[in-house]
Amino acid sequence: GLLLADLSIGDWFGGLLFSAGQQANEAVLDQLSALSFTRSAFFLCS
């Protein structure tokens, strides 16, 4: 019983870290795409 509880806590914690990592990746990708967009817009305007 104890082993099963440890496993479910590990799964929950792993899922938490994974979803946090996914959100961080999306935020970074958003920033990168915004950065490349402004850079290309600046390049076209200059």
C-alpha atoms as one frame of an Amber mdcrd trajectory, in Angstrom:
protein
   0.000   0.000   0.000   2.789   2.383   0.889   4.591   1.710  -2.382   1.435
   2.472  -4.350   1.013   5.773  -2.494   4.640   6.677  -3.222   4.130   5.911
  -6.898   0.988   8.020  -7.188   2.700  10.935  -5.429   5.639  10.547  -7.819
   3.293  10.498 -10.803   1.443  13.559  -9.515   4.666  15.440  -8.870   6.064
  14.417 -12.256   2.873  15.571 -13.941   3.063  18.863 -12.087   6.646  19.451
 -13.186   5.812  18.385 -16.726   2.850  20.773 -17.048   4.905  23.592 -15.525
   7.642  22.868 -18.062   5.116  22.868 -20.896   3.742  26.253 -19.827   7.256
  27.648 -19.520   8.080  26.351 -23.013   4.977  27.993 -24.460   5.829  31.292
 -22.774   9.381  31.167 -24.126   8.147  30.279 -27.607   5.684  33.167 -27.479
   8.462  35.547 -26.504  10.762  34.197 -29.230   8.108  34.487 -31.922   7.258
  38.021 -30.768  10.943  38.897 -30.799  11.516  37.520 -34.286   8.362  39.274
 -35.470   9.493  42.672 -34.186  12.980  42.048 -35.556  11.662  41.243 -39.035
   9.261  44.205 -38.883  12.138  46.469 -37.885  14.268  45.017 -40.678  11.524
  45.646 -43.236  10.944  49.214 -42.030  14.585  50.205 -42.023
